[in-house]
Amino acid sequence: MKKEKEIMQIAEHYGYKNQKKILIEELSELIQAVIKVDRAEGTLSDVLKNYDNLIEEIADVEIMLYQIKHLLAINTDEIVEKKVERQIERIKHETVY
């Protein structure tokens, strides 16, 4: 991830307790942004504004997850790989109607 060193510096400066609260706030904002994109109405400008906000909120959550993973020394690579493989297998066996 770009800015990895700076993100770790931020995480270590504020610590787990504070950054956990920020992660929860950012997750909430991401949920709201997803809902707004799904309900987007009005002018193209309004729709694009909602879409841009969604991108911002995704980035915020990614940064916070990276910090939490760093602070708790969590590596999710193997689990992510297994879950993706499992889902691909499910897709291969789906019945198409």
Residue pairs with C-beta under 8 A, 6 or more apart in sequence:
1 7
1 62
1 66
4 66
7 63
7 66
7 67
7 70
8 67
8 70
10 67
11 19
11 66
11 67
11 68
11 70
11 71
12 71
14 22
15 71
16 68
16 71
16 72
19 64
19 67
19 68
19 71
20 68
22 64
23 61
23 64
23 65
23 67
23 68
26 57
26 60
26 61
26 64
27 61
29 57
29 60
30 54
30 57
30 58
30 60
30 61
32 57
33 50
33 53
33 54
33 56
33 57
33 58
34 54
36 50
36 53
36 54
37 50
37 51
37 54
40 46
40 47
40 50
40 51
41 47
68 74
69 75
69 76
